[in-house]
Structures are given as C-alpha cells and as structure tokens.
Amino acid sequence: MVKIYTSPTCAICFALKEFLKANKIEFEEIDLSQNKKAREEIIKKSSKMELPIIEIDDKIVVGFDKEAICKLLNIKEQRTKNNKQ
C-alpha cells in the first residue's frame, strides 16, 4: 500500500503524483491541509513537517526522493510524464 501525504499548494507533491501515475503505481492521497488527525500521526511517524511524505509498506520517505521510492517500489525505469517509455 502506498500512501502519500500532500497539500494542494505543494508543487513537489504534484510532481510526485505525476511520477507515480506515469509508473502505474496506485496510491492513496491524504491531504494534510484538510486532515488534522492524519497530520499529527504522520508527524509522529516521520518526525518531519515537510511535504510530500510517502509511506510504502510502513516505510517512510520524506520528500520526492526518486531513488528511494524506486527502490521501495521496484521501479527500474524512472519515468516521468514527459519521458514515457
């Protein structure tokens, strides 16, 4: 299960969502600007207050760290919307 914690004004969050969609990765998006309980829980889990935060099978990645995300999701090619292969 992939969960991403975002806010509507976060450009990096948008880029992460596009990357996941381009690689056909299903995810659940949690908008922290609208969900105080989720915000408190993810801050406890990650000890961070920056976005995006990605939770992949109980592992936390803070920021759009393509290398770490690809490793956890076994993505061999780092596709983007502009670089479809």
N, CA, C and O atoms as a Maestro MAE file, in Angstrom:
{
 s_m_m2io_version
 :::
 2.0.0
}

f_m_ct {
 s_m_title
 :::
 protein
 m_atom[340] {
  # First column is atom index #
  i_m_mmod_type
  r_m_x_coord
  r_m_y_coord
  r_m_z_coord
  i_m_residue_number
  s_m_chain_name
  s_m_pdb_residue_name
  s_m_pdb_atom_name
  i_m_atomic_number
  :::
  1 25 0.841 -1.185 0.000 1 A "MET " " N  " 7
  2 3 0.000 0.000 0.000 1 A "MET " " CA " 6
  3 2 0.879 1.240 0.000 1 A "MET " " C  " 6
  4 15 1.820 1.351 0.786 1 A "MET " " O  " 8
  5 25 0.563 2.165 -0.888 2 A "VAL " " N  " 7
  6 3 1.298 3.426 -0.985 2 A "VAL " " CA " 6
  7 2 0.357 4.551 -0.567 2 A "VAL " " C  " 6
  8 15 -0.727 4.714 -1.125 2 A "VAL " " O  " 8
  9 25 0.789 5.314 0.417 3 A "LYS " " N  " 7
  10 3 0.052 6.498 0.843 3 A "LYS " " CA " 6
  11 2 0.955 7.693 0.639 3 A "LYS " " C  " 6
  12 15 2.147 7.637 0.940 3 A "LYS " " O  " 8
  13 25 0.393 8.772 0.129 4 A "ILE " " N  " 7
  14 3 1.162 9.999 0.024 4 A "ILE " " CA " 6
  15 2 0.426 11.093 0.778 4 A "ILE " " C  " 6
  16 15 -0.788 11.252 0.656 4 A "ILE " " O  " 8
  17 25 1.185 11.835 1.552 5 A "TYR " " N  " 7
  18 3 0.667 12.924 2.362 5 A "TYR " " CA " 6
  19 2 1.050 14.221 1.668 5 A "TYR " " C  " 6
  20 15 2.230 14.496 1.449 5 A "TYR " " O  " 8
  21 25 0.047 15.012 1.325 6 A "THR " " N  " 7
  22 3 0.253 16.173 0.471 6 A "THR " " CA " 6
  23 2 -0.531 17.383 0.983 6 A "THR " " C  " 6
  24 15 -1.249 17.319 1.980 6 A "THR " " O  " 8
  25 25 -0.360 18.482 0.256 7 A "SER " " N  " 7
  26 3 -1.241 19.642 0.407 7 A "SER " " CA " 6
  27 2 -1.479 20.188 -0.998 7 A "SER " " C  " 6
  28 15 -0.641 19.998 -1.880 7 A "SER " " O  " 8
  29 25 -2.594 20.854 -1.219 8 A "PRO " " N  " 7
  30 3 -2.926 21.315 -2.568 8 A "PRO " " CA " 6
  31 2 -1.977 22.378 -3.125 8 A "PRO " " C  " 6
  32 15 -1.947 22.585 -4.338 8 A "PRO " " O  " 8
  33 25 -1.211 23.049 -2.283 9 A "THR " " N  " 7
  34 3 -0.312 24.097 -2.766 9 A "THR " " CA " 6
  35 2 1.123 23.607 -2.959 9 A "THR " " C  " 6
  36 15 2.009 24.409 -3.253 9 A "THR " " O  " 8
  37 25 1.363 22.319 -2.800 10 A "CYS " " N  " 7
  38 3 2.713 21.750 -2.867 10 A "CYS " " CA " 6
  39 2 3.033 21.283 -4.285 10 A "CYS " " C  " 6
  40 15 2.488 20.284 -4.754 10 A "CYS " " O  " 8
  41 25 3.920 22.012 -4.966 11 A "ALA " " N  " 7
  42 3 4.299 21.659 -6.342 11 A "ALA " " CA " 6
  43 2 5.050 20.332 -6.400 11 A "ALA " " C  " 6
  44 15 4.886 19.574 -7.356 11 A "ALA " " O  " 8
  45 25 5.859 20.045 -5.406 12 A "ILE " " N  " 7
  46 3 6.605 18.780 -5.385 12 A "ILE " " CA " 6
  47 2 5.638 17.616 -5.200 12 A "ILE " " C  " 6
  48 15 5.854 16.536 -5.750 12 A "ILE " " O  " 8
  49 25 4.579 17.828 -4.433 13 A "CYS " " N  " 7
  50 3 3.546 16.802 -4.259 13 A "CYS " " CA " 6
  51 2 2.909 16.472 -5.608 13 A "CYS " " C  " 6
  52 15 2.683 15.305 -5.928 13 A "CYS " " O  " 8
  53 25 2.624 17.505 -6.392 14 A "PHE " " N  " 7
  54 3 2.039 17.310 -7.719 14 A "PHE " " CA " 6
  55 2 2.993 16.490 -8.599 14 A "PHE " " C  " 6
  56 15 2.566 15.566 -9.291 14 A "PHE " " O  " 8
  57 25 4.276 16.832 -8.566 15 A "ALA " " N  " 7
  58 3 5.270 16.098 -9.364 15 A "ALA " " CA " 6
  59 2 5.339 14.633 -8.935 15 A "ALA " " C  " 6
  60 15 5.454 13.743 -9.778 15 A "ALA " " O  " 8
  61 25 5.270 14.385 -7.635 16 A "LEU " " N  " 7
  62 3 5.280 13.006 -7.135 16 A "LEU " " CA " 6
  63 2 4.074 12.240 -7.657 16 A "LEU " " C  " 6
  64 15 4.211 11.104 -8.111 16 A "LEU " " O  " 8
  65 25 2.901 12.845 -7.600 17 A "LYS " " N  " 7
  66 3 1.698 12.164 -8.086 17 A "LYS " " CA " 6
  67 2 1.816 11.843 -9.571 17 A "LYS " " C  " 6
  68 15 1.430 10.755 -9.997 17 A "LYS " " O  " 8
  69 25 2.343 12.771 -10.363 18 A "GLU " " N  " 7
  70 3 2.533 12.526 -11.796 18 A "GLU " " CA " 6
  71 2 3.519 11.380 -12.031 18 A "GLU " " C  " 6
  72 15 3.313 10.551 -12.917 18 A "GLU " " O  " 8
  73 25 4.585 11.337 -11.239 19 A "PHE " " N  " 7
  74 3 5.575 10.272 -11.346 19 A "PHE " " CA " 6
  75 2 4.939 8.913 -11.037 19 A "PHE " " C  " 6
  76 15 5.152 7.948 -11.771 19 A "PHE " " O  " 8
  77 25 4.165 8.836 -9.962 20 A "LEU " " N  " 7
  78 3 3.522 7.579 -9.597 20 A "LEU " " CA " 6
  79 2 2.515 7.147 -10.659 20 A "LEU " " C  " 6
  80 15 2.449 5.969 -11.007 20 A "LEU " " O  " 8
  81 25 1.734 8.092 -11.173 21 A "LYS " " N  " 7
  82 3 0.767 7.768 -12.226 21 A "LYS " " CA " 6
  83 2 1.487 7.270 -13.486 21 A "LYS " " C  " 6
  84 15 1.052 6.296 -14.099 21 A "LYS " " O  " 8
  85 25 2.577 7.927 -13.871 22 A "ALA " " N  " 7
  86 3 3.331 7.532 -15.061 22 A "ALA " " CA " 6
  87 2 3.897 6.129 -14.921 22 A "ALA " " C  " 6
  88 15 4.073 5.426 -15.916 22 A "ALA " " O  " 8
  89 25 4.180 5.720 -13.695 23 A "ASN " " N  " 7
  90 3 4.719 4.380 -13.448 23 A "ASN " " CA " 6
  91 2 3.638 3.390 -13.017 23 A "ASN " " C  " 6
  92 15 3.932 2.287 -12.556 23 A "ASN " " O  " 8
  93 25 2.376 3.810 -13.177 24 A "LYS " " N  " 7
  94 3 1.222 2.956 -12.889 24 A "LYS " " CA " 6
  95 2 1.223 2.415 -11.461 24 A "LYS " " C  " 6
  96 15 0.918 1.247 -11.221 24 A "LYS " " O  " 8
  97 25 1.573 3.291 -10.521 25 A "ILE " " N  " 7
  98 3 1.565 2.952 -9.101 25 A "ILE " " CA " 6
  99 2 0.289 3.529 -8.487 25 A "ILE " " C  " 6
  100 15 0.072 4.740 -8.516 25 A "ILE " " O  " 8
  101 25 -0.544 2.665 -7.937 26 A "GLU " " N  " 7
  102 3 -1.747 3.135 -7.262 26 A "GLU " " CA " 6
  103 2 -1.372 3.674 -5.891 26 A "GLU " " C  " 6
  104 15 -0.500 3.132 -5.212 26 A "GLU " " O  " 8
  105 25 -2.040 4.742 -5.497 27 A "PHE " " N  " 7
  106 3 -1.732 5.349 -4.204 27 A "PHE " " CA " 6
  107 2 -2.979 5.970 -3.605 27 A "PHE " " C  " 6
  108 15 -3.939 6.305 -4.300 27 A "PHE " " O  " 8
  109 25 -2.929 6.111 -2.300 28 A "GLU " " N  " 7
  110 3 -3.963 6.832 -1.570 28 A "GLU " " CA " 6
  111 2 -3.369 8.179 -1.193 28 A "GLU " " C  " 6
  112 15 -2.284 8.244 -0.616 28 A "GLU " " O  " 8
  113 25 -4.070 9.244 -1.515 29 A "GLU " " N  " 7
  114 3 -3.587 10.584 -1.190 29 A "GLU " " CA " 6
  115 2 -4.311 11.117 0.037 29 A "GLU " " C  " 6
  116 15 -5.540 11.094 0.104 29 A "GLU " " O  " 8
  117 25 -3.545 11.593 0.997 30 A "ILE " " N  " 7
  118 3 -4.108 12.203 2.191 30 A "ILE " " CA " 6
  119 2 -3.707 13.674 2.190 30 A "ILE " " C  " 6
  120 15 -2.525 14.010 2.264 30 A "ILE " " O  " 8
  121 25 -4.710 14.544 2.105 31 A "ASP " " N  " 7
  122 3 -4.495 15.990 2.078 31 A "ASP " " CA " 6
  123 2 -4.369 16.474 3.524 31 A "ASP " " C  " 6
  124 15 -5.361 16.547 4.249 31 A "ASP " " O  " 8
  125 25 -3.163 16.798 3.929 32 A "LEU " " N  " 7
  126 3 -2.933 17.192 5.315 32 A "LEU " " CA " 6
  127 2 -3.515 18.553 5.654 32 A "LEU " " C  " 6
  128 15 -3.681 18.875 6.830 32 A "LEU " " O  " 8
  129 25 -3.824 19.345 4.660 33 A "SER " " N  " 7
  130 3 -4.452 20.638 4.953 33 A "SER " " CA " 6
  131 2 -5.898 20.448 5.408 33 A "SER " " C  " 6
  132 15 -6.486 21.347 6.009 33 A "SER " " O  " 8
  133 25 -6.465 19.289 5.122 34 A "GLN " " N  " 7
  134 3 -7.855 19.006 5.468 34 A "GLN " " CA " 6
  135 2 -8.010 17.946 6.562 34 A "GLN " " C  " 6
  136 15 -9.125 17.690 7.018 34 A "GLN " " O  " 8
  137 25 -6.904 17.329 6.987 35 A "ASN " " N  " 7
  138 3 -6.998 16.196 7.905 35 A "ASN " " CA " 6
  139 2 -6.005 16.363 9.060 35 A "ASN " " C  " 6
  140 15 -4.860 15.919 8.971 35 A "ASN " " O  " 8
  141 25 -6.445 16.995 10.123 36 A "LYS " " N  " 7
  142 3 -5.580 17.285 11.273 36 A "LYS " " CA " 6
  143 2 -5.079 16.014 11.944 36 A "LYS " " C  " 6
  144 15 -3.916 15.943 12.341 36 A "LYS " " O  " 8
  145 25 -5.934 15.016 12.077 37 A "LYS " " N  " 7
  146 3 -5.540 13.752 12.721 37 A "LYS " " CA " 6
  147 2 -4.418 13.072 11.937 37 A "LYS " " C  " 6
  148 15 -3.433 12.625 12.525 37 A "LYS " " O  " 8
  149 25 -4.563 12.993 10.616 38 A "ALA " " N  " 7
  150 3 -3.525 12.384 9.775 38 A "ALA " " CA " 6
  151 2 -2.231 13.190 9.860 38 A "ALA " " C  " 6
  152 15 -1.141 12.616 9.873 38 A "ALA " " O  " 8
  153 25 -2.348 14.518 9.917 39 A "ARG " " N  " 7
  154 3 -1.168 15.377 10.021 39 A "ARG " " CA " 6
  155 2 -0.402 15.066 11.304 39 A "ARG " " C  " 6
  156 15 0.821 14.930 11.278 39 A "ARG " " O  " 8
  157 25 -1.104 14.954 12.412 40 A "GLU " " N  " 7
  158 3 -0.457 14.634 13.688 40 A "GLU " " CA " 6
  159 2 0.185 13.253 13.666 40 A "GLU " " C  " 6
  160 15 1.287 13.071 14.184 40 A "GLU " " O  " 8
  161 25 -0.501 12.274 13.066 41 A "GLU " " N  " 7
  162 3 0.022 10.908 13.004 41 A "GLU " " CA " 6
  163 2 1.286 10.818 12.154 41 A "GLU " " C  " 6
  164 15 2.246 10.154 12.545 41 A "GLU " " O  " 8
  165 25 1.295 11.482 10.990 42 A "ILE " " N  " 7
  166 3 2.462 11.365 10.108 42 A "ILE " " CA " 6
  167 2 3.644 12.152 10.666 42 A "ILE " " C  " 6
  168 15 4.793 11.780 10.426 42 A "ILE " " O  " 8
  169 25 3.393 13.215 11.393 43 A "ILE " " N  " 7
  170 3 4.499 13.933 12.036 43 A "ILE " " CA " 6
  171 2 5.138 13.043 13.096 43 A "ILE " " C  " 6
  172 15 6.360 13.043 13.244 43 A "ILE " " O  " 8
  173 25 4.335 12.290 13.830 44 A "LYS " " N  " 7
  174 3 4.876 11.345 14.814 44 A "LYS " " CA " 6
  175 2 5.698 10.257 14.133 44 A "LYS " " C  " 6
  176 15 6.771 9.894 14.615 44 A "LYS " " O  " 8
  177 25 5.197 9.735 13.010 45 A "LYS " " N  " 7
  178 3 5.889 8.656 12.295 45 A "LYS " " CA " 6
  179 2 7.187 9.132 11.655 45 A "LYS " " C  " 6
  180 15 8.200 8.433 11.696 45 A "LYS " " O  " 8
  181 25 7.154 10.321 11.063 46 A "SER " " N  " 7
  182 3 8.294 10.783 10.259 46 A "SER " " CA " 6
  183 2 9.210 11.755 10.986 46 A "SER " " C  " 6
  184 15 10.352 11.952 10.570 46 A "SER " " O  " 8
  185 25 8.740 12.351 12.040 47 A "SER " " N  " 7
  186 3 9.461 13.411 12.761 47 A "SER " " CA " 6
  187 2 9.752 14.610 11.860 47 A "SER " " C  " 6
  188 15 10.677 15.376 12.131 47 A "SER " " O  " 8
  189 25 8.984 14.775 10.809 48 A "LYS " " N  " 7
  190 3 9.190 15.872 9.854 48 A "LYS " " CA " 6
  191 2 7.893 16.619 9.631 48 A "LYS " " C  " 6
  192 15 6.801 16.108 9.879 48 A "LYS " " O  " 8
  193 25 8.046 17.848 9.152 49 A "MET " " N  " 7
  194 3 6.885 18.666 8.816 49 A "MET " " CA " 6
  195 2 6.955 19.147 7.367 49 A "MET " " C  " 6
  196 15 6.304 20.127 7.005 49 A "MET " " O  " 8
  197 25 7.739 18.463 6.542 50 A "GLU " " N  " 7
  198 3 7.825 18.865 5.139 50 A "GLU " " CA " 6
  199 2 7.057 17.875 4.278 50 A "GLU " " C  " 6
  200 15 6.824 16.733 4.674 50 A "GLU " " O  " 8
  201 25 6.668 18.331 3.097 51 A "LEU " " N  " 7
  202 3 5.895 17.503 2.181 51 A "LEU " " CA " 6
  203 2 6.624 17.360 0.854 51 A "LEU " " C  " 6
  204 15 7.465 18.196 0.525 51 A "LEU " " O  " 8
  205 25 6.324 16.335 0.097 52 A "PRO " " N  " 7
  206 3 5.431 15.244 0.417 52 A "PRO " " CA " 6
  207 2 6.095 14.228 1.347 52 A "PRO " " C  " 6
  208 15 7.318 14.177 1.478 52 A "PRO " " O  " 8
  209 25 5.260 13.438 1.974 53 A "ILE " " N  " 7
  210 3 5.725 12.289 2.740 53 A "ILE " " CA " 6
  211 2 5.061 11.076 2.113 53 A "ILE " " C  " 6
  212 15 3.852 11.067 1.880 53 A "ILE " " O  " 8
  213 25 5.858 10.057 1.843 54 A "ILE " " N  " 7
  214 3 5.367 8.848 1.199 54 A "ILE " " CA " 6
  215 2 5.523 7.699 2.179 54 A "ILE " " C  " 6
  216 15 6.577 7.528 2.792 54 A "ILE " " O  " 8
  217 25 4.469 6.917 2.320 55 A "GLU " " N  " 7
  218 3 4.515 5.731 3.167 55 A "GLU " " CA " 6
  219 2 4.295 4.516 2.272 55 A "GLU " " C  " 6
  220 15 3.235 4.349 1.669 55 A "GLU " " O  " 8
  221 25 5.323 3.674 2.200 56 A "ILE " " N  " 7
  222 3 5.271 2.488 1.358 56 A "ILE " " CA " 6
  223 2 5.499 1.280 2.258 56 A "ILE " " C  " 6
  224 15 6.600 1.077 2.769 56 A "ILE " " O  " 8
  225 25 4.459 0.484 2.448 57 A "ASP " " N  " 7
  226 3 4.558 -0.700 3.314 57 A "ASP " " CA " 6
  227 2 5.216 -0.364 4.646 57 A "ASP " " C  " 6
  228 15 6.164 -1.031 5.061 57 A "ASP " " O  " 8
  229 25 4.715 0.664 5.312 58 A "ASP " " N  " 7
  230 3 5.188 1.100 6.630 58 A "ASP " " CA " 6
  231 2 6.589 1.710 6.635 58 A "ASP " " C  " 6
  232 15 7.145 1.953 7.706 58 A "ASP " " O  " 8
  233 25 7.168 1.962 5.464 59 A "LYS " " N  " 7
  234 3 8.446 2.671 5.371 59 A "LYS " " CA " 6
  235 2 8.139 4.101 4.932 59 A "LYS " " C  " 6
  236 15 7.292 4.328 4.067 59 A "LYS " " O  " 8
  237 25 8.833 5.055 5.534 60 A "ILE " " N  " 7
  238 3 8.584 6.473 5.287 60 A "ILE " " CA " 6
  239 2 9.701 7.073 4.440 60 A "ILE " " C  " 6
  240 15 10.883 6.863 4.708 60 A "ILE " " O  " 8
  241 25 9.303 7.829 3.404 61 A "VAL " " N  " 7
  242 3 10.233 8.621 2.604 61 A "VAL " " CA " 6
  243 2 9.740 10.058 2.672 61 A "VAL " " C  " 6
  244 15 8.590 10.347 2.340 61 A "VAL " " O  " 8
  245 25 10.616 10.955 3.104 62 A "VAL " " N  " 7
  246 3 10.254 12.374 3.189 62 A "VAL " " CA " 6
  247 2 10.818 13.070 1.962 62 A "VAL " " C  " 6
  248 15 12.001 12.942 1.648 62 A "VAL " " O  " 8
  249 25 9.962 13.804 1.277 63 A "GLY " " N  " 7
  250 3 10.380 14.490 0.053 63 A "GLY " " CA " 6
  251 2 10.239 13.571 -1.151 63 A "GLY " " C  " 6
  252 15 9.930 12.388 -1.010 63 A "GLY " " O  " 8
  253 25 10.464 14.118 -2.315 64 A "PHE " " N  " 7
  254 3 10.350 13.360 -3.560 64 A "PHE " " CA " 6
  255 2 11.727 12.787 -3.886 64 A "PHE " " C  " 6
  256 15 12.421 13.272 -4.780 64 A "PHE " " O  " 8
  257 25 12.108 11.751 -3.149 65 A "ASP " " N  " 7
  258 3 13.391 11.066 -3.318 65 A "ASP " " CA " 6
  259 2 13.178 9.913 -4.292 65 A "ASP " " C  " 6
  260 15 12.851 8.797 -3.888 65 A "ASP " " O  " 8
  261 25 13.368 10.197 -5.587 66 A "LYS " " N  " 7
  262 3 13.080 9.194 -6.624 66 A "LYS " " CA " 6
  263 2 13.834 7.900 -6.398 66 A "LYS " " C  " 6
  264 15 13.271 6.816 -6.552 66 A "LYS " " O  " 8
  265 25 15.098 8.001 -6.036 67 A "GLU " " N  " 7
  266 3 15.903 6.797 -5.850 67 A "GLU " " CA " 6
  267 2 15.316 5.904 -4.758 67 A "GLU " " C  " 6
  268 15 15.171 4.699 -4.960 67 A "GLU " " O  " 8
  269 25 14.985 6.471 -3.627 68 A "ALA " " N  " 7
  270 3 14.418 5.690 -2.521 68 A "ALA " " CA " 6
  271 2 13.051 5.130 -2.893 68 A "ALA " " C  " 6
  272 15 12.746 3.977 -2.587 68 A "ALA " " O  " 8
  273 25 12.231 5.939 -3.549 69 A "ILE " " N  " 7
  274 3 10.897 5.495 -3.950 69 A "ILE " " CA " 6
  275 2 10.985 4.357 -4.958 69 A "ILE " " C  " 6
  276 15 10.278 3.357 -4.833 69 A "ILE " " O  " 8
  277 25 11.844 4.505 -5.952 70 A "CYS " " N  " 7
  278 3 12.019 3.454 -6.957 70 A "CYS " " CA " 6
  279 2 12.503 2.153 -6.324 70 A "CYS " " C  " 6
  280 15 12.053 1.070 -6.698 70 A "CYS " " O  " 8
  281 25 13.405 2.261 -5.381 71 A "LYS " " N  " 7
  282 3 13.920 1.071 -4.709 71 A "LYS " " CA " 6
  283 2 12.807 0.360 -3.941 71 A "LYS " " C  " 6
  284 15 12.668 -0.859 -4.039 71 A "LYS " " O  " 8
  285 25 12.019 1.110 -3.184 72 A "LEU " " N  " 7
  286 3 10.942 0.508 -2.396 72 A "LEU " " CA " 6
  287 2 9.833 -0.077 -3.260 72 A "LEU " " C  " 6
  288 15 9.195 -1.055 -2.871 72 A "LEU " " O  " 8
  289 25 9.598 0.514 -4.430 73 A "LEU " " N  " 7
  290 3 8.524 0.063 -5.315 73 A "LEU " " CA " 6
  291 2 9.016 -0.830 -6.449 73 A "LEU " " C  " 6
  292 15 8.229 -1.243 -7.302 73 A "LEU " " O  " 8
  293 25 10.302 -1.127 -6.463 74 A "ASN " " N  " 7
  294 3 10.903 -1.947 -7.528 74 A "ASN " " CA " 6
  295 2 10.641 -1.363 -8.915 74 A "ASN " " C  " 6
  296 15 10.329 -2.091 -9.857 74 A "ASN " " O  " 8
  297 25 10.772 -0.049 -9.028 75 A "ILE " " N  " 7
  298 3 10.653 0.619 -10.327 75 A "ILE " " CA " 6
  299 2 12.051 0.682 -10.919 75 A "ILE " " C  " 6
  300 15 12.956 1.283 -10.340 75 A "ILE " " O  " 8
  301 25 12.217 0.056 -12.076 76 A "LYS " " N  " 7
  302 3 13.539 0.036 -12.705 76 A "LYS " " CA " 6
  303 2 13.787 1.301 -13.514 76 A "LYS " " C  " 6
  304 15 14.882 1.861 -13.479 76 A "LYS " " O  " 8
  305 25 12.778 1.747 -14.239 77 A "GLU " " N  " 7
  306 3 12.913 2.947 -15.052 77 A "GLU " " CA " 6
  307 2 12.210 4.091 -14.356 77 A "GLU " " C  " 6
  308 15 11.067 3.951 -13.919 77 A "GLU " " O  " 8
  309 25 12.875 5.204 -14.253 78 A "GLN " " N  " 7
  310 3 12.286 6.372 -13.614 78 A "GLN " " CA " 6
  311 2 11.570 7.201 -14.666 78 A "GLN " " C  " 6
  312 15 12.124 8.156 -15.209 78 A "GLN " " O  " 8
  313 25 10.339 6.824 -14.941 79 A "ARG " " N  " 7
  314 3 9.555 7.525 -15.960 79 A "ARG " " CA " 6
  315 2 8.943 8.788 -15.395 79 A "ARG " " C  " 6
  316 15 8.622 8.883 -14.211 79 A "ARG " " O  " 8
  317 25 8.796 9.739 -16.272 80 A "THR " " N  " 7
  318 3 8.029 10.936 -15.949 80 A "THR " " CA " 6
  319 2 6.991 11.096 -17.047 80 A "THR " " C  " 6
  320 15 7.030 10.383 -18.050 80 A "THR " " O  " 8
  321 25 6.084 12.008 -16.866 81 A "LYS " " N  " 7
  322 3 5.034 12.219 -17.871 81 A "LYS " " CA " 6
  323 2 5.636 12.627 -19.212 81 A "LYS " " C  " 6
  324 15 5.117 12.250 -20.263 81 A "LYS " " O  " 8
  325 25 6.727 13.393 -19.184 82 A "ASN " " N  " 7
  326 3 7.359 13.859 -20.419 82 A "ASN " " CA " 6
  327 2 8.350 12.857 -20.987 82 A "ASN " " C  " 6
  328 15 8.887 13.070 -22.074 82 A "ASN " " O  " 8
  329 25 8.600 11.765 -20.268 83 A "ASN " " N  " 7
  330 3 9.605 10.793 -20.686 83 A "ASN " " CA " 6
  331 2 8.988 9.399 -20.661 83 A "ASN " " C  " 6
  332 15 9.504 8.508 -19.987 83 A "ASN " " O  " 8
  333 25 7.892 9.201 -21.385 84 A "LYS " " N  " 7
  334 3 7.231 7.891 -21.410 84 A "LYS " " CA " 6
  335 2 8.041 6.916 -22.241 84 A "LYS " " C  " 6
  336 15 8.546 7.247 -23.313 84 A "LYS " " O  " 8
  337 25 8.152 5.701 -21.715 85 A "GLN " " N  " 7
  338 3 8.910 4.682 -22.453 85 A "GLN " " CA " 6
  339 2 8.091 3.430 -22.613 85 A "GLN " " C  " 6
  340 15 8.557 2.458 -23.208 85 A "GLN " " O  " 8
  :::
 }
 m_bond[339] {
  # First column is bond index #
  i_m_from
  i_m_to
  i_m_order
  :::
  1 1 2 1
  2 2 3 1
  3 3 4 2
  4 3 5 1
  5 5 6 1
  6 6 7 1
  7 7 8 2
  8 7 9 1
  9 9 10 1
  10 10 11 1
  11 11 12 2
  12 11 13 1
  13 13 14 1
  14 14 15 1
  15 15 16 2
  16 15 17 1
  17 17 18 1
  18 18 19 1
  19 19 20 2
  20 19 21 1
  21 21 22 1
  22 22 23 1
  23 23 24 2
  24 23 25 1
  25 25 26 1
  26 26 27 1
  27 27 28 2
  28 27 29 1
  29 29 30 1
  30 30 31 1
  31 31 32 2
  32 31 33 1
  33 33 34 1
  34 34 35 1
  35 35 36 2
  36 35 37 1
  37 37 38 1
  38 38 39 1
  39 39 40 2
  40 39 41 1
  41 41 42 1
  42 42 43 1
  43 43 44 2
  44 43 45 1
  45 45 46 1
  46 46 47 1
  47 47 48 2
  48 47 49 1
  49 49 50 1
  50 50 51 1
  51 51 52 2
  52 51 53 1
  53 53 54 1
  54 54 55 1
  55 55 56 2
  56 55 57 1
  57 57 58 1
  58 58 59 1
  59 59 60 2
  60 59 61 1
  61 61 62 1
  62 62 63 1
  63 63 64 2
  64 63 65 1
  65 65 66 1
  66 66 67 1
  67 67 68 2
  68 67 69 1
  69 69 70 1
  70 70 71 1
  71 71 72 2
  72 71 73 1
  73 73 74 1
  74 74 75 1
  75 75 76 2
  76 75 77 1
  77 77 78 1
  78 78 79 1
  79 79 80 2
  80 79 81 1
  81 81 82 1
  82 82 83 1
  83 83 84 2
  84 83 85 1
  85 85 86 1
  86 86 87 1
  87 87 88 2
  88 87 89 1
  89 89 90 1
  90 90 91 1
  91 91 92 2
  92 91 93 1
  93 93 94 1
  94 94 95 1
  95 95 96 2
  96 95 97 1
  97 97 98 1
  98 98 99 1
  99 99 100 2
  100 99 101 1
  101 101 102 1
  102 102 103 1
  103 103 104 2
  104 103 105 1
  105 105 106 1
  106 106 107 1
  107 107 108 2
  108 107 109 1
  109 109 110 1
  110 110 111 1
  111 111 112 2
  112 111 113 1
  113 113 114 1
  114 114 115 1
  115 115 116 2
  116 115 117 1
  117 117 118 1
  118 118 119 1
  119 119 120 2
  120 119 121 1
  121 121 122 1
  122 122 123 1
  123 123 124 2
  124 123 125 1
  125 125 126 1
  126 126 127 1
  127 127 128 2
  128 127 129 1
  129 129 130 1
  130 130 131 1
  131 131 132 2
  132 131 133 1
  133 133 134 1
  134 134 135 1
  135 135 136 2
  136 135 137 1
  137 137 138 1
  138 138 139 1
  139 139 140 2
  140 139 141 1
  141 141 142 1
  142 142 143 1
  143 143 144 2
  144 143 145 1
  145 145 146 1
  146 146 147 1
  147 147 148 2
  148 147 149 1
  149 149 150 1
  150 150 151 1
  151 151 152 2
  152 151 153 1
  153 153 154 1
  154 154 155 1
  155 155 156 2
  156 155 157 1
  157 157 158 1
  158 158 159 1
  159 159 160 2
  160 159 161 1
  161 161 162 1
  162 162 163 1
  163 163 164 2
  164 163 165 1
  165 165 166 1
  166 166 167 1
  167 167 168 2
  168 167 169 1
  169 169 170 1
  170 170 171 1
  171 171 172 2
  172 171 173 1
  173 173 174 1
  174 174 175 1
  175 175 176 2
  176 175 177 1
  177 177 178 1
  178 178 179 1
  179 179 180 2
  180 179 181 1
  181 181 182 1
  182 182 183 1
  183 183 184 2
  184 183 185 1
  185 185 186 1
  186 186 187 1
  187 187 188 2
  188 187 189 1
  189 189 190 1
  190 190 191 1
  191 191 192 2
  192 191 193 1
  193 193 194 1
  194 194 195 1
  195 195 196 2
  196 195 197 1
  197 197 198 1
  198 198 199 1
  199 199 200 2
  200 199 201 1
  201 201 202 1
  202 202 203 1
  203 203 204 2
  204 203 205 1
  205 205 206 1
  206 206 207 1
  207 207 208 2
  208 207 209 1
  209 209 210 1
  210 210 211 1
  211 211 212 2
  212 211 213 1
  213 213 214 1
  214 214 215 1
  215 215 216 2
  216 215 217 1
  217 217 218 1
  218 218 219 1
  219 219 220 2
  220 219 221 1
  221 221 222 1
  222 222 223 1
  223 223 224 2
  224 223 225 1
  225 225 226 1
  226 226 227 1
  227 227 228 2
  228 227 229 1
  229 229 230 1
  230 230 231 1
  231 231 232 2
  232 231 233 1
  233 233 234 1
  234 234 235 1
  235 235 236 2
  236 235 237 1
  237 237 238 1
  238 238 239 1
  239 239 240 2
  240 239 241 1
  241 241 242 1
  242 242 243 1
  243 243 244 2
  244 243 245 1
  245 245 246 1
  246 246 247 1
  247 247 248 2
  248 247 249 1
  249 249 250 1
  250 250 251 1
  251 251 252 2
  252 251 253 1
  253 253 254 1
  254 254 255 1
  255 255 256 2
  256 255 257 1
  257 257 258 1
  258 258 259 1
  259 259 260 2
  260 259 261 1
  261 261 262 1
  262 262 263 1
  263 263 264 2
  264 263 265 1
  265 265 266 1
  266 266 267 1
  267 267 268 2
  268 267 269 1
  269 269 270 1
  270 270 271 1
  271 271 272 2
  272 271 273 1
  273 273 274 1
  274 274 275 1
  275 275 276 2
  276 275 277 1
  277 277 278 1
  278 278 279 1
  279 279 280 2
  280 279 281 1
  281 281 282 1
  282 282 283 1
  283 283 284 2
  284 283 285 1
  285 285 286 1
  286 286 287 1
  287 287 288 2
  288 287 289 1
  289 289 290 1
  290 290 291 1
  291 291 292 2
  292 291 293 1
  293 293 294 1
  294 294 295 1
  295 295 296 2
  296 295 297 1
  297 297 298 1
  298 298 299 1
  299 299 300 2
  300 299 301 1
  301 301 302 1
  302 302 303 1
  303 303 304 2
  304 303 305 1
  305 305 306 1
  306 306 307 1
  307 307 308 2
  308 307 309 1
  309 309 310 1
  310 310 311 1
  311 311 312 2
  312 311 313 1
  313 313 314 1
  314 314 315 1
  315 315 316 2
  316 315 317 1
  317 317 318 1
  318 318 319 1
  319 319 320 2
  320 319 321 1
  321 321 322 1
  322 322 323 1
  323 323 324 2
  324 323 325 1
  325 325 326 1
  326 326 327 1
  327 327 328 2
  328 327 329 1
  329 329 330 1
  330 330 331 1
  331 331 332 2
  332 331 333 1
  333 333 334 1
  334 334 335 1
  335 335 336 2
  336 335 337 1
  337 337 338 1
  338 338 339 1
  339 339 340 2
  :::
 }
}
